[in-house]
Amino acid sequence: MEGCVGCDLTLLVAIFACCIASDKSDGELAMLAAFFNSLGDNLALIAVKRDNCEGEARGTSYPF
């Protein structure tokens, strides 16, 4: 697994999730999961939009 940065990140996230979950109720965990899911979706949308704007400057933008 030498150079497997993605695996390292996955392990780190799993450990972080276990630490957060250790003292939260199921309802709190559901709320946190929904929050971070929404955060991730919005960050992905921002990244795509930025790439699209930069693509317009290069002449390689998406149609949206």
Summary of the structure (lengths in Angstrom):
residues: 64
radius of gyration: 17.3
end to end distance: 38.8
largest distance: 50.5
contacts: 115
relative contact order: 0.07
helix: 78%
strand: 0%
